[in-house]
Amino acid sequence: MARRLPTLLAAIAALSAASMARAADYTVSISPGMDLQTVATAQNGDTVFRIDPSTGAVTVQSGSGRRITAAAANAKVTVTCKPHGGGDTDCTTRTVPIRIGAIGAVNGRAKALSLFTIAMGTAGLATPPTGTNPVAFELAPLGDNSPKTFFVGADFPVAGDDSGLPSGAGQNSFYVYVLDQAGLQAAGETASGAVNAFRPLSITKTGDLNFGRIQLPPSGTSKITLNPATGVRTVSGSGFGYPTPEPTRGAFTASGEGGQLFSLTIPIKVTLTGPGTLVVGLTAAGDTVPRLSGGLGAPGTYSFTLGGSFTINSTTPTGVYTGVVTVSIDYN
Protein backbone atom coordinates (compact mmCIF):
# COMPACT_ATOMS: atom_id res chain seq x y z
CA MET A 1 0.00 0.00 0.00
CA ALA A 2 2.88 2.38 0.75
CA ARG A 3 4.02 2.24 -2.87
CA ARG A 4 0.62 3.35 -4.24
CA LEU A 5 0.20 6.41 -2.02
CA PRO A 6 2.26 8.86 -4.14
CA THR A 7 0.28 7.85 -7.23
CA LEU A 8 -3.02 8.53 -5.43
CA LEU A 9 -1.83 11.90 -4.17
CA ALA A 10 -0.67 12.88 -7.63
CA ALA A 11 -4.07 12.00 -9.09
CA ILE A 12 -5.85 14.06 -6.45
CA ALA A 13 -3.56 16.99 -7.14
CA ALA A 14 -4.21 16.79 -10.88
CA LEU A 15 -7.97 16.65 -10.33
CA SER A 16 -7.81 19.67 -8.05
CA ALA A 17 -5.85 21.67 -10.60
CA ALA A 18 -8.35 20.82 -13.33
CA SER A 19 -11.29 21.88 -11.16
CA MET A 20 -9.60 25.21 -10.48
CA ALA A 21 -9.04 26.00 -14.19
CA ARG A 22 -10.63 29.29 -15.21
CA ALA A 23 -13.12 29.49 -18.04
CA ALA A 24 -12.68 31.94 -20.89
CA ASP A 25 -13.61 35.58 -20.32
CA TYR A 26 -16.59 37.06 -22.18
CA THR A 27 -17.35 40.73 -22.72
CA VAL A 28 -20.63 42.28 -23.87
CA SER A 29 -21.13 45.76 -25.29
CA ILE A 30 -24.36 47.39 -26.50
CA SER A 31 -24.22 50.36 -28.84
CA PRO A 32 -26.55 52.04 -29.31
CA GLY A 33 -29.53 51.27 -27.09
CA MET A 34 -33.07 51.25 -28.45
CA ASP A 35 -33.99 54.85 -29.25
CA LEU A 36 -37.41 55.75 -30.65
CA GLN A 37 -36.26 59.37 -30.84
CA THR A 38 -39.32 61.65 -31.20
CA VAL A 39 -42.89 60.41 -31.10
CA ALA A 40 -46.25 62.14 -30.84
CA THR A 41 -48.15 60.27 -28.15
CA ALA A 42 -51.79 59.28 -28.27
CA GLN A 43 -54.42 61.47 -26.70
CA ASN A 44 -55.65 58.49 -24.70
CA GLY A 45 -53.96 55.19 -23.79
CA ASP A 46 -50.60 53.64 -24.62
CA THR A 47 -49.09 53.30 -28.06
CA VAL A 48 -46.94 50.21 -28.60
CA PHE A 49 -44.07 50.78 -31.03
CA ARG A 50 -42.40 47.62 -32.39
CA ILE A 51 -38.69 47.81 -33.22
CA ASP A 52 -37.56 45.34 -35.89
CA PRO A 53 -34.23 43.76 -34.86
CA SER A 54 -33.00 43.33 -38.45
CA THR A 55 -33.63 46.79 -39.86
CA GLY A 56 -34.41 48.95 -36.86
CA ALA A 57 -37.65 50.02 -38.54
CA VAL A 58 -40.46 51.00 -36.17
CA THR A 59 -44.14 50.17 -36.65
CA VAL A 60 -47.17 50.91 -34.49
CA GLN A 61 -48.74 47.73 -33.10
CA SER A 62 -51.52 49.40 -31.15
CA GLY A 63 -52.63 52.86 -30.11
CA SER A 64 -52.93 56.13 -32.02
CA GLY A 65 -49.51 57.64 -31.35
CA ARG A 66 -47.01 57.97 -34.17
CA ARG A 67 -43.30 58.30 -34.68
CA ILE A 68 -42.03 61.59 -36.08
CA THR A 69 -38.42 60.58 -36.83
CA ALA A 70 -37.39 57.62 -38.96
CA ALA A 71 -33.86 56.56 -37.93
CA ALA A 72 -33.15 52.91 -37.06
CA ALA A 73 -34.00 52.12 -33.44
CA ASN A 74 -32.58 48.61 -32.91
CA ALA A 75 -29.67 47.84 -30.58
CA LYS A 76 -26.38 46.30 -31.72
CA VAL A 77 -24.75 43.84 -29.32
CA THR A 78 -21.11 42.74 -29.58
CA VAL A 79 -19.88 39.66 -27.69
CA THR A 80 -16.19 38.71 -27.45
CA CYS A 81 -14.51 35.64 -25.97
CA LYS A 82 -10.95 35.83 -24.62
CA PRO A 83 -9.24 32.47 -23.83
CA HIS A 84 -6.90 32.09 -20.90
CA GLY A 85 -4.35 30.09 -22.87
CA GLY A 86 -2.81 26.87 -21.74
CA GLY A 87 -5.16 24.73 -23.82
CA ASP A 88 -8.34 26.70 -23.07
CA THR A 89 -10.73 25.84 -25.92
CA ASP A 90 -13.94 27.38 -24.60
CA CYS A 91 -14.00 30.16 -27.20
CA THR A 92 -13.77 27.73 -30.11
CA THR A 93 -15.89 24.87 -28.77
CA ARG A 94 -18.47 26.21 -26.34
CA THR A 95 -21.82 27.63 -27.42
CA VAL A 96 -22.71 30.88 -25.68
CA PRO A 97 -26.01 31.11 -23.75
CA ILE A 98 -27.55 34.60 -23.96
CA ARG A 99 -30.44 36.06 -21.99
CA ILE A 100 -32.10 39.43 -22.69
CA GLY A 101 -34.84 41.15 -20.69
CA ALA A 102 -36.19 44.35 -19.20
CA ILE A 103 -34.58 45.71 -16.06
CA GLY A 104 -34.81 48.70 -13.76
CA ALA A 105 -37.18 51.61 -13.43
CA VAL A 106 -38.88 53.63 -16.17
CA ASN A 107 -39.41 57.36 -16.37
CA GLY A 108 -41.21 59.95 -18.45
CA ARG A 109 -43.78 58.39 -20.77
CA ALA A 110 -41.58 55.39 -21.57
CA LYS A 111 -42.93 52.08 -20.26
CA ALA A 112 -41.09 48.78 -19.80
CA LEU A 113 -39.81 47.00 -22.92
CA SER A 114 -41.32 43.62 -23.79
CA LEU A 115 -41.42 41.01 -26.56
CA PHE A 116 -37.68 41.02 -27.24
CA THR A 117 -36.57 39.73 -30.65
CA ILE A 118 -33.15 39.11 -32.20
CA ALA A 119 -31.42 39.03 -35.58
CA MET A 120 -27.91 37.75 -36.21
CA GLY A 121 -25.14 40.00 -37.47
CA THR A 122 -21.74 38.27 -37.63
CA ALA A 123 -22.68 35.85 -34.84
CA GLY A 124 -24.11 32.42 -35.60
CA LEU A 125 -27.23 31.10 -33.91
CA ALA A 126 -26.76 27.69 -32.26
CA THR A 127 -30.20 27.29 -30.66
CA PRO A 128 -33.33 29.32 -31.52
CA PRO A 129 -34.77 31.84 -29.08
CA THR A 130 -37.35 30.90 -26.47
CA GLY A 131 -39.50 33.27 -24.44
CA THR A 132 -40.01 36.97 -24.99
CA ASN A 133 -39.08 38.69 -21.72
CA PRO A 134 -36.59 37.37 -21.07
CA VAL A 135 -35.66 35.85 -24.39
CA ALA A 136 -33.01 33.10 -24.25
CA PHE A 137 -30.90 31.54 -27.03
CA GLU A 138 -27.40 30.27 -27.71
CA LEU A 139 -24.75 31.62 -30.05
CA ALA A 140 -22.38 29.36 -31.93
CA PRO A 141 -18.79 29.37 -30.58
CA LEU A 142 -17.31 32.82 -31.09
CA GLY A 143 -13.67 31.99 -31.67
CA ASP A 144 -10.68 33.43 -29.85
CA ASN A 145 -10.75 37.22 -29.50
CA SER A 146 -13.16 37.49 -32.42
CA PRO A 147 -16.03 39.94 -31.72
CA LYS A 148 -19.40 38.73 -32.98
CA THR A 149 -22.56 40.80 -33.32
CA PHE A 150 -26.32 40.43 -33.21
CA PHE A 151 -29.22 42.90 -33.06
CA VAL A 152 -32.08 43.33 -30.62
CA GLY A 153 -35.60 44.64 -31.13
CA ALA A 154 -38.56 44.88 -28.76
CA ASP A 155 -42.00 46.32 -28.17
CA PHE A 156 -41.67 49.81 -26.71
CA PRO A 157 -44.89 51.16 -25.10
CA VAL A 158 -45.29 54.93 -24.68
CA ALA A 159 -48.00 56.36 -22.43
CA GLY A 160 -50.62 58.74 -23.82
CA ASP A 161 -51.50 62.29 -22.82
CA ASP A 162 -54.19 61.08 -20.43
CA SER A 163 -51.57 59.32 -18.29
CA GLY A 164 -50.53 62.55 -16.58
CA LEU A 165 -46.89 61.49 -17.01
CA PRO A 166 -44.37 64.17 -18.02
CA SER A 167 -43.68 64.61 -21.71
CA GLY A 168 -40.18 65.09 -23.09
CA ALA A 169 -37.39 62.61 -22.38
CA GLY A 170 -38.40 59.11 -21.25
CA GLN A 171 -36.30 56.05 -20.56
CA ASN A 172 -36.44 52.34 -19.83
CA SER A 173 -33.64 49.75 -19.66
CA PHE A 174 -32.73 46.23 -20.74
CA TYR A 175 -29.89 43.78 -20.13
CA VAL A 176 -27.91 41.36 -22.27
CA TYR A 177 -26.19 38.60 -20.27
CA VAL A 178 -23.82 35.79 -21.18
CA LEU A 179 -24.53 32.79 -18.96
CA ASP A 180 -22.04 30.25 -17.68
CA GLN A 181 -22.50 26.50 -17.68
CA ALA A 182 -24.48 26.75 -14.44
CA GLY A 183 -26.89 29.28 -15.95
CA LEU A 184 -25.46 32.16 -13.94
CA GLN A 185 -24.39 35.52 -15.30
CA ALA A 186 -20.81 35.37 -16.56
CA ALA A 187 -20.75 38.73 -18.33
CA GLY A 188 -23.22 41.35 -19.43
CA GLU A 189 -24.23 44.93 -19.90
CA THR A 190 -27.35 47.05 -19.57
CA ALA A 191 -28.50 49.74 -21.97
CA SER A 192 -31.31 52.24 -22.22
CA GLY A 193 -34.37 52.54 -24.36
CA ALA A 194 -35.12 56.20 -24.99
CA VAL A 195 -37.96 58.31 -26.35
CA ASN A 196 -38.68 62.01 -26.73
CA ALA A 197 -42.43 62.06 -26.20
CA PHE A 198 -44.45 65.01 -27.48
CA ARG A 199 -48.04 65.76 -26.62
CA PRO A 200 -50.38 65.05 -29.53
CA LEU A 201 -51.03 67.94 -31.89
CA SER A 202 -54.57 69.19 -32.26
CA ILE A 203 -56.19 72.14 -33.98
CA THR A 204 -59.42 73.94 -33.11
CA LYS A 205 -61.39 76.40 -35.19
CA THR A 206 -62.21 79.47 -33.10
CA GLY A 207 -63.81 81.59 -35.83
CA ASP A 208 -65.30 81.22 -39.32
CA LEU A 209 -64.06 83.05 -42.40
CA ASN A 210 -67.02 85.23 -43.34
CA PHE A 211 -66.89 87.95 -46.01
CA GLY A 212 -70.23 89.37 -44.92
CA ARG A 213 -72.91 90.72 -47.27
CA ILE A 214 -71.82 92.09 -50.62
CA GLN A 215 -73.77 94.17 -53.17
CA LEU A 216 -73.00 93.24 -56.77
CA PRO A 217 -71.49 95.98 -58.95
CA PRO A 218 -73.91 97.37 -61.53
CA SER A 219 -71.20 96.87 -64.15
CA GLY A 220 -67.68 95.53 -64.38
CA THR A 221 -66.07 93.50 -61.62
CA SER A 222 -65.35 93.97 -57.93
CA LYS A 223 -62.69 92.22 -55.86
CA ILE A 224 -63.54 91.50 -52.24
CA THR A 225 -60.52 91.12 -49.95
CA LEU A 226 -60.44 90.25 -46.26
CA ASN A 227 -57.06 91.02 -44.66
CA PRO A 228 -55.98 88.01 -42.54
CA ALA A 229 -53.95 90.14 -40.13
CA THR A 230 -56.35 93.02 -39.49
CA GLY A 231 -59.74 91.63 -40.46
CA VAL A 232 -60.42 94.68 -42.62
CA ARG A 233 -62.59 94.00 -45.67
CA THR A 234 -62.13 96.03 -48.86
CA VAL A 235 -64.29 96.03 -51.99
CA SER A 236 -62.88 97.34 -55.24
CA GLY A 237 -64.87 98.67 -58.20
CA SER A 238 -68.52 99.62 -57.87
CA GLY A 239 -69.52 96.77 -55.57
CA PHE A 240 -70.41 97.49 -51.96
CA GLY A 241 -69.79 95.74 -48.63
CA TYR A 242 -72.54 96.10 -46.03
CA PRO A 243 -71.38 96.65 -42.43
CA THR A 244 -73.68 93.92 -41.12
CA PRO A 245 -73.22 91.08 -40.68
CA GLU A 246 -69.69 92.05 -39.75
CA PRO A 247 -67.00 90.22 -41.78
CA THR A 248 -64.73 87.95 -39.74
CA ARG A 249 -61.43 86.24 -40.31
CA GLY A 250 -61.05 82.50 -40.01
CA ALA A 251 -59.30 81.76 -36.71
CA PHE A 252 -57.58 78.62 -35.43
CA THR A 253 -55.59 77.52 -32.38
CA ALA A 254 -53.07 74.68 -32.51
CA SER A 255 -52.15 72.81 -29.31
CA GLY A 256 -49.29 70.42 -28.58
CA GLU A 257 -45.83 70.14 -27.05
CA GLY A 258 -44.52 73.45 -25.82
CA GLY A 259 -41.72 75.15 -27.72
CA GLN A 260 -41.89 72.89 -30.78
CA LEU A 261 -41.80 73.98 -34.39
CA PHE A 262 -44.53 72.65 -36.62
CA SER A 263 -45.67 72.94 -40.21
CA LEU A 264 -48.98 74.49 -41.18
CA THR A 265 -50.71 73.48 -44.41
CA ILE A 266 -53.44 75.72 -45.78
CA PRO A 267 -54.97 75.30 -49.25
CA ILE A 268 -54.30 78.13 -51.67
CA LYS A 269 -57.98 78.34 -52.61
CA VAL A 270 -61.42 77.06 -51.73
CA THR A 271 -64.52 76.86 -53.89
CA LEU A 272 -67.71 78.24 -52.36
CA THR A 273 -70.99 76.87 -53.68
CA GLY A 274 -74.49 78.29 -53.64
CA PRO A 275 -76.56 79.61 -56.55
CA GLY A 276 -73.25 79.48 -58.45
CA THR A 277 -69.60 79.05 -57.51
CA LEU A 278 -66.99 81.45 -56.17
CA VAL A 279 -63.28 80.62 -56.05
CA VAL A 280 -61.65 82.22 -53.01
CA GLY A 281 -57.88 82.60 -52.81
CA LEU A 282 -56.76 82.09 -49.21
CA THR A 283 -54.08 83.91 -47.23
CA ALA A 284 -52.91 83.39 -43.64
CA ALA A 285 -51.41 85.70 -41.03
CA GLY A 286 -48.73 84.13 -38.85
CA ASP A 287 -45.11 83.05 -38.68
CA THR A 288 -43.40 81.45 -41.66
CA VAL A 289 -42.29 78.61 -39.37
CA PRO A 290 -44.77 78.56 -36.47
CA ARG A 291 -43.74 77.53 -32.97
CA LEU A 292 -45.93 76.45 -30.07
CA SER A 293 -45.69 78.61 -26.96
CA GLY A 294 -43.88 77.49 -23.81
CA GLY A 295 -41.17 74.85 -23.62
CA LEU A 296 -40.58 71.10 -23.76
CA GLY A 297 -42.39 69.30 -20.97
CA ALA A 298 -45.34 71.70 -20.93
CA PRO A 299 -48.36 72.26 -23.19
CA GLY A 300 -48.12 74.98 -25.82
CA THR A 301 -50.48 76.77 -28.22
CA TYR A 302 -50.27 78.80 -31.40
CA SER A 303 -53.06 80.90 -32.92
CA PHE A 304 -53.37 82.16 -36.48
CA THR A 305 -55.96 83.79 -38.72
CA LEU A 306 -57.13 83.30 -42.28
CA GLY A 307 -58.35 85.74 -44.92
CA GLY A 308 -58.76 85.72 -48.66
CA SER A 309 -60.20 87.32 -51.77
CA PHE A 310 -62.56 86.62 -54.67
CA THR A 311 -64.05 88.46 -57.64
CA ILE A 312 -67.69 89.10 -58.52
CA ASN A 313 -69.42 90.87 -61.39
CA SER A 314 -72.86 92.14 -62.24
CA THR A 315 -74.01 88.70 -63.42
CA THR A 316 -72.82 86.70 -60.41
CA PRO A 317 -75.85 84.73 -59.11
CA THR A 318 -77.04 86.21 -55.82
CA GLY A 319 -77.49 84.14 -52.70
CA VAL A 320 -75.54 82.50 -49.89
CA TYR A 321 -72.22 80.79 -50.70
CA THR A 322 -70.48 78.35 -48.37
CA GLY A 323 -67.46 76.05 -48.42
CA VAL A 324 -65.06 74.13 -46.19
CA VAL A 325 -61.40 74.97 -45.61
CA THR A 326 -59.28 72.08 -44.35
CA VAL A 327 -56.19 73.15 -42.38
CA SER A 328 -53.59 70.59 -41.24
CA ILE A 329 -50.57 70.74 -38.93
CA ASP A 330 -47.66 68.45 -38.14
CA TYR A 331 -44.50 68.51 -36.06
CA ASN A 332 -41.35 69.36 -38.01
N, C-alpha and C positions, 0 to 999 in steps of 0.2 A: 504493500500500500504506500510506503514511503516514496517509492520511485514514481508513482503516478501523481503525487500532489503538485509538483511544479507544472505539469501539463494542465491540470484542472485550474490552477490559479491563472495560468496564461490565457486559458479560454474565457474565464470570467473577466479578465482584464480587457480582452478583445471585444467581448460583448458590451462591456460598459462604455468603451470608447465609441463603438458604433451607435449606441443609444444616445450618446452626447453629441453626435454630429449635427451641425446646423443645416437647416434647409436653406435653399436659395432665398435671396431677398427680392421682394417685389415692390415696385413703386407705381402709384396711380396718380395721374394728373388729369384735371378736367378744365378745358378751355375752348370756348367760353361756356358759361352756364346756359340755362334756357331763358332767353330774353324775348318776351312778346313785344318789347318796345312800347309804342303808344296804341292804346285802344280806346274807343268810345264805349262806355259801359251801357248796359241796358237801363231803361227807366225803372223796371221792376225785375227782381230775381237775378240769379246768376247767369252768366254766359260761360259755356265751357269751350275753350279753344283747344283744338287738338294739334300737337306739333308732330309732324312726320319725321321719324328718325333718319330717313334716307336723304331727304331733300331740305328739311327744315321748314317746309311750307306749312302754313297755319290755316286750318279750316274751322268753322264754327259748327260744333256738334249740337248745341242747344242754346237757347236764349237769343235775345235780339241785339246784343252788343256786336261790335264789329272792330276789326283791326284797321288802323289807319296807315301804319307802315307795312313794308313788305319784305324786309330782310329775313334771311334764314334764322330760325330760332332754336334749332337743335343743339345739343351739347356734344362735343368731341372728347372722347376719353382715350388716353394713352396709357398703356400698361407695359412695364419693362421688367424683365427678370435678370437678376445679376447672380451668377453662380459664385460659390465660395472657393472653387478650385479643389484640387485634391481628389478628383474623380466625381465631383458633384454633377449629376446629370439631370437634376430636377427641371432646369430650363428647357431641355431638349426632349424630355420624356413625359413630364407631368402635365396633364390638362389643368386648366386654371379655373376653379369655381369663382363665379362672380355673383354678387347680390346687389341690387339697386332698389332704393325705396325712399319715401319721404321721411324727413327728419326735421325736428325743431319747430319753432314758432313761426307764425305768419304775421304779416302786418300790412297796413293799407287795405286795398281791396283785393289783394292776392289771397287765394285760398290754397289749401294743400294740394300738391300734385298727386295725380293718381294715374292708373292705367299706363305704366311705363312700357315702352317698346324699344327695340334695339335694331340696328342695322350694322353689318360688318363693314369696316374699312379695310385695313391691311391685316387685321386679325382673322383667324379662322374659327368657325363655330364647331365645337366638338359635340355638344348636346344642346338641343333646342330649348328655348326659354319656357319656364313654367311660372304661373302666377302673374300678377299684375302690379301688386304693391305689398311686399317686394316682388320683383321679378328675378328669377334665378336661372343661370345657364352656365355652361363651361366653354372656355376658349381652348382651342388646340394649343399644344406646347408652343411657347413664344420664341424659343431659341435664346442663346446667350447674348445678353446686352443688345437685344434687337427690339426696339419699341414697336408695339403693335397697337392699332387704333380700332375703335368702333364708335358708333353714334347712338345717342339716346334721345327719344321723344317721350311725350307724356300728354295727358289731359291737364290743362291749366285752367281752373275755374277762376272767374273774376266776378266779384260781387257787384250788384246793380246799385243805382242811385238810392233806392229805397232802403238799403242796408244801413244807412247812417254812418258807414265807414268813411274815413278820409280819402279823398281823391289824391291824385299825384302818385308818387313813388310807392310801389308795393313789392313785397318780397316773400318768397317761400324758399325752402331748401330741400336738397336731396343728397343722398350718399351713394358712392360706388365703392364696394369692398371686394378685395380678394380674400378668399377663405382658405384656411389651411386644411390639412387632411382630416382634422377633427371638426371642421365646420365652423371654426372660430375665425375672427378677423385677423388676417395676417398683414394687410396693408389696406389703405383706402384714403379717400378724400371726400369732402363735402363741397357742394357748390350751390349757388343761388339761382332760383328762378326769379325773374324780375318783370315788372310791368309798370308803365306810366299810364295810369287810369284817368281818363277825362270823363267828366259828366256828359251825359248825352246832349246833343244839340237839339234845340227845338225853336220854332219860330211861330209867333202869334201876330195875327193882324189886329191892329188897334184902331185903324180907320180906313174907310173906303175911299178910293179915288173917284171923285164926283165932280164933273165939269159944270154942274148946275144947269140952268135953263138958258137956252140960246135962241135968239131970234134970227131966222134966216136972212141973209142979205137980199135986197130986192133985185140986185144984179151982181154979176161977178162972183168972186169967191171971198170967203173969210177964213182966216186961220185962228183957231182957238188954242191957246197955250196956257197951261197951268204950271207955274214955276215950282219945281220940287223942293227948293230950299225955303222959299218965302210963302208959298201958297197963293201968290197973286195970280189972278187970271187975266189974260189980255185977249182981246178980240180985234183982229185986223179987218180992214175993208169996211163995208157998210153993215155987217152983222152987228148984233147987240147982245151983251151978256146981262141978264137980269140979276139983281143983287140977292134975290131969294129964289130957290133955296141957295144958301151960301155954298160956293165951291169948296171942296176939301181935297187935300192931298191924300194919297194912299200912305198908310203908316204901319210899320212893322217893328217888332222887338224880337231879337234873337237872344236865346239864353243858352248857357253852357259853362265850360270850364274857364274860370277867370284868367284873364291875361293872354288868352290864346288867339292867334291869328286865324281867320277863316275866310273862305271864298264865298262870294255872294253872286248868284246867277239870276239875272232878271231878263226876261225876253225883250227883244228890241221893239216889238210891236204886239198889239192885241187887236183882234177884230171884234167890234161891238155889233150886235145884231138887234134888230127891231123891225120897223117898217122897211128898212133897207139895211145896208151895212156901212160901218165907219171903221177905217183903219187908223188906230191911234199909235203913234210912235211914243215910246216910253223913255223917261229919263229918271235917274235916281239922284238923291242928294246924300252924300256920305263919303267916307274915306275910300281911297282907291284900294287899299288893303285893310279891311276892317279888323278891329281887335276888340274882343270882349273886355269889359271893365274888370277891375280887380286883379288878382294874381292866382297862380297855381295853388290848388288846395281850397279854393273858395269859389262860389258861384259868380258868374259874370253875365252882363247883358250888353246889348248894342242895339240902338234904335236908328232907323233910317226912314226916309220918306220918298214917295214916288209921285212924279208928275208926268206930263206928256202933252202931245199936241195932235190935232187933226184938222182937216179942211172940209168946209161945207160950201154949198152954193145955193142959188135960188131954187133949184129943182130937187134938192135933197129931201127925201120923204120925211115928213114931220112925225114925231112920236118919241117914245122912250127907247133908248138903246142901252143894252147891258152886255157885259162880257166878264170873263174870269182871267185874272192874271196869276200865274203860278210862279212863285219865288222859291228858290232852293238855296240852302247853305250847306257848307261842309268844312271840316277842319282842314287846314293846309298841311 
